[in-house]
């Protein structure tokens, strides 16, 4: 007998959704599943939970005593931070049924061609920037301060440290967050919002100022442009790492307002802040905006736009 002719519906047929259920469903979901805002909220919760849980276990090892400036401590802290933001993304990948590489750091191509191209771009950028400041009388290299094996030791330590910094900061601001926020509001609105956040975080560095923070916002947009053109973060990870390495070790100048130990030379910046960047370092120089403008054009020429359906790229 056809069930449609029954006066009373079968008891095992669920009732139709109420208007309230429809409203909740529209708030939580769209045609692609859970909305981007809720996924970001979940990601932040996982980041905070991992940071709290692992931080309590590793606090003794990752929080140096006052005056302790060992680079190995810096490396451990950055590895911890990267493990937190990447680990939370791995959890979200399981929930969303996505591969970890979808969020910007695919294992295929890791530390490959794009990474080394970025490494060379970063060294060229900081060298050109220091060269322009020197041309106008604002930089002196000074005397070599490290000798023999000390050069290799500090070079390796700072190289490893800034590699981890590049991985951590790029994934934090242009990895899962960029991918998911772009799914909700579009790539460039997400990139602008996260780049402003990138600059805001750096504003709290000792010695940083509004000019340096503006430069950080612009480099964030430049890195987002490179992500869009290449489809992943390996180019900008190498770029970020080598630029910081050049500032801190090779040219021995402040890096985003921070002056680290283990300099190659007794260099000095002298002259007006608009030229040298002042306490910020070369990132706060007007020439930094010039070099970044040139690099926007070069990225546009070197990495042609590719059709992609991914919100992250």
Secondary structure by P-SEA (a helix, b strand, c coil): ccccccccccccccccccaaaaaaaaaccccccccaaaaaaaaaaaaaaaaaaaaaaaccccccccccccaaaaaaaaaaaaaaaaaaaaaaaaaaccccccccccccccccaaaaaaaaaaaaaaaaaaaaaaaaccccccccccccaaaaaaaaaaaaaaaaaaaaaaaacccaaaaaaaacccaaaaaaaaaaaaaaaacccccccaaaaaaaaaaaaaaaaaaaaacccaaaaaaaaaaaaaaccccccccccccccccccccccccccccccccccccccaaaaaaaaaaaaaaaaaccbbbbccccc
